[in-house]
Amino acid sequence: MSHNQFSTYLVRCSILFVLILIGCDDKSVSDESMDTGAPLADSGVGARDAGPSVEDASAIVDGVVFGDAQALPPRGDCDDSSPPVVMAHGFLASSDTWAAHVQRFVANGRCADRYHAFDWNTLDRNADHTVTLDTFIDEILALHDADKVDLFGHSAGGGLGYSYLENPDRAAKVRRYVHVGSFPAEGPAGSQDMPVPTLNLWSTGDLAVMGEDIVGATNVQLSGEDHYAAATSESSFAAIYEFLHDEAPSELSAKTEDRPIVQGRMVTLGENQVEDGGRVEVWSLTAGEPRRAQAVRSFAIGPDGYWGPFVADPTLRYEFLGVPTDSAAPAVRYFREEFTADQPLMYLRTLPGPGSIAGVLLSLLPLDGETVPLVIYNARGAFLVGRDSLTLDGQELLTEQSAPAENTSIALFVFDVDNDGESGGTSALFDMFPFLAAIDLPISATPDGSMSLVYNGRTLSLPKDGPENGVIIAVFD
């Protein structure tokens, strides 16, 4: 794919937002206030070195006493002989797309600090993202004193990869390139005179990007993975590992740890702008309930956006509170299952304000205190009606409207869509987007109340207190 073709793709994505602005009526935002040219987020460094960028000097925040820094448990020797890896995500995503694969690389004896997340603003069609990627790769090469990196690109990140590798000087910095769930091309990445060994990994189950074999590339066709699962599944990992290391992996699952190390990044949803000046609080929960039991750690977010690490207890569940830089923006409260393995790329996404493109859509969420806005995120693939079940207090959420195969619904926004106090409505704005879906279901805020979310037999208990305490985000990993 040429740079022009890639730019055309981003323009097509941006047309969605033009349509949104046309239909926003009193919620519309002027061109002058629209942040289409915001600088890219600083993408930071590798997984193991991801934090803390800044830690609160005092363990007391708003009168709450948090725990002190923890001694990290030792990890065994690892193999750092292969080139460092730079990973580019797709449209509307962040680098936690690659979290499961990084865990699997570590389970196969590879060093976690060889894997580097490149976060970029896929909504910014004005920027030349290849320049930012080139600067990032130069930083990674210098960090590891290496001559080459291996480069991954998923979906729109694949278009970015091809555009980047068109330049021979840039292509000379890449040993092997992994093209996942992305656009077919006439040949491998790189110039005709200097092709880069390319793995083209695509799936017949991907209805978002119709892939096909690329002449001259190593082609691996997956059979059932959806667009997102093509970058997260065990089969995807096996193909990537063998391409990079010329042998099959010995492990396809994350390595279980008695004291998992958890760390990540805090950025805005869709745009990946760092919440410099924000804060992350970690709370342990009462067993079987979504109630805070103990203040564990607090991290102030610096210019690189990273937070952590903290050492988790695999028998406990936690709430992660993300307090954004903008005091007028809502906090986000993340709930997920127990940690059984190290998690180097746990992202907390805040909701951008109305002055941004993504904020136009997210401004529909009610924050009036009477109902609970709920976001449900699937970190491994799409929710699919007919195959999956997702219930909230016994009510099925997956329908042909919210989770059809062609939408690859990864994030479900559950709220009173038409503000009428009743369920069953639709959102024309959300319907324009791939990967996102709105479910019209008013959830009455109840102090000290809770709700039960069950996904294919896995249960998360969530609080029902009002959005003044933050938007509830449930994650199935």
DRENBAKE-578126 format. One record per residue (C-alpha): z negated, y, x negated. Coordinates in steps of 0.05 Angstrom, whole numbers, plus 5000, padded with zeros to 4 digits. Each point is the difference from the previous one (the first is absolute). Last residue first. Layout:
ZYX/...
REM end
This chain:
442347985186/498450195071/497950735001/496550385057/500250764998/495150405043/501250754999/493950384977/492950195021/502450535049/504749455024/494749745048/495749394993/503449345016/498349604937/504249414977/498749254995/505849664965/501949295018/505149514973/502649505051/507250224998/497850735001/493650145038/497250715009/493150045031/497150665023/493450354986/495450515034/494650404963/502650635035/505749815047/506950324994/504549755055/506149634974/506450245035/505649504990/507250234991/502349614939/504150394949/504349664947/501550114927/504549584953/506450335023/499450685033/503650295060/495549645049/494150394972/503150645026/502049725068/492849785012/498949495055/495249935058/496449375023/492750214999/496350525040/495750614984/505950475008/500650254929/507249744993/498749574939/492649855012/499049654933/501749384959/504450134940/502949364973/502149964926/504449444974/505049965057/506449694971/504150365054/505449465008/495049455012/496950345061/492750214993/497950585045/505249995055/501349265003/492549925003/494249914952/493550315024/496949425038/493450205034/494049574981/495650564973/506150224959/504849424991/505449864949/503949365007/505849824956/506549615009/502150245069/499550734982/500450124925/495150414958/503750134936/498249824929/494349914949/495950645005/499850025076/497050665022/496550155066/498850745016/494950195053/498950675034/493549975039/499550405064/495650585023/499050354933/506050465006/503849704941/505949735039/505649744955/506450385014/499250414937/502049364963/507350115015/500450724977/495449834942/505349554970/504450614988/494450444972/497050655026/496749615058/494949694952/500549354963/495849415023/496349664943/502249344969/494849594962/503449534952/497149374968/504149854938/495549644950/496949495048/496249464962/499149385043/495649775058/499350675035/497349935071/504350235058/502350715014/497650675027/502650684979/497150655028/504550614993/497450725001/503550505045/503350624971/496750675008/496049924935/506549924963/498649594937/499449365040/493649595011/501749264994/494549555026/500549274978/495949545044/497949344969/499349265015/495149554964/499949304973/505150164944/495250534972/504450544972/499850334931/502550725000/505750304963/501450495026/504650575023/506950224979/503650625024/502650224932/497750725009/492849805015/496649665058/492450025003/497049305005/493949765039/496949314994/495749525041/496850355059/496549445038/500249675069/505650365037/501449705067/506549635015/496249365018/500149274979/495550114941/498050734993/505250384961/500350234927/502150724991/505150294950/501350755000/506650304976/500650744989/505450545000/501150524946/507049764982/502449625061/506449784965/506450095039/503049325017/504850275053/499749465053/492550005009/496350484954/496949724936/493549674977/500749464946/497049344983/494249604973/496449355014/496949534949/498149325030/493349704980/500349255012/507650014989/505649625034/506750054964/505550235047/504949475026/506749744975/497549684936/503749614945/505950485001/507049734987/503150134932/504950504970/494750554999/503150575039/504749615045/494849445010/494850515020/504650365049/502249365035/492949745006/497550675025/505150035056/498349305021/492650175002/501450595045/498950754986/506750344986/504449605048/494050055047/501850735012/507149885025/498349355037/499549344963/503449405032/505149704954/499550334932/506550064961/499750044924/505850314963/500150094924/505050564994/507449984979/502750065070/494650245047/498049535057/498450305067/494950455032/499650295070/494550514996/495350065060/501449325031/497149614941/499549285023/506149794960/496350234939/501750354935/498349974926/505250264953/497449884930/503750434949/501349954926/501950724983/507450154993/502250424940/507650095000/500549945076/494250485006/493149795023/497949575058/503849365014/506650035038/503450255062/493450175034/495949735058/494350455024/492849814995/495249455018/498049934927/503950214938/496449774937/502650304935/499349714930/499250314930/499950735021/499850584950/507449934982/501750135074/497350704992/504650174943/505849645035/499250415065/501649585061/493149684993/496350555038/504849985059/499449245005/492450044997/499750575052/504249595047/495249424989/494150465014/503450135067/498849265014/495649734944/501250184927/497049654940/501050204926/498449604937/498350474944/503050104931/498350234929/492449945005/494350394969/496149835062/498250715021/506350284969/504449535041/496050175062/500750744989/507549934989/500449605065/496550565038/504750534972/506049585020/497249895070/499150755009/507250124978/502649445044/496550325059/504950585001/496450405054/503350285062/499449375043/492550035003/498049485052/499749444948/494350364965/498649584939/494649534975/501649624937/494649464991/499349694931/498849274983/498249834927/492750185012/499049365041/501249554939/503949375016/496449335005/503549725061/494450245047/501350704972/507349965020/497749775069/495450605009/505750464979/504449655052/495050125056/499350744982/507650144996/500750365067/493550344978/504950474965/501050445061/504749965059/503950495045/506649744971/499249494944/495549884940/501550074925/496549544950/499950114925/498449384958/497649984928/503949554954/497549294987/494949834945/493950235038/497349315018/492850005024/493249834971/494449915050/497050535045/493150304990/496150285059/500150765006/493350354990/498950415062/499850765007/494150235039/498849885074/500650535054/494450455026/501950365064/497950735006/507050255010/502049624937/494749774950/502349564942/500850624957/505450094949/504949755052/505449594965/506750274977/506049584979/496049365011/504549674995/506849674996/499549694932/500549295026/505950155045/504250434955/500750754995/500750605045/505650135049/499550755003/502350145071/506950305006/500650755010/500950255070/507250165019/500049835073/493550365016/502050275069/496950685011/506550394990/504049495039/495650135060/495549475030/500549735070/493949835043/502150485055/506549625010/500049404952/506849735019/504250384950/494849894946/500149265012/507549974996/499750364933/494849494978/504449415015/505750364964/495549944938/501249264996/507550115001/499250534945/496149504959/505749505006/505150534981/496050154937/500349274982/507549995010/500850634958/495749704944/504549405000/498049325028/
REM end
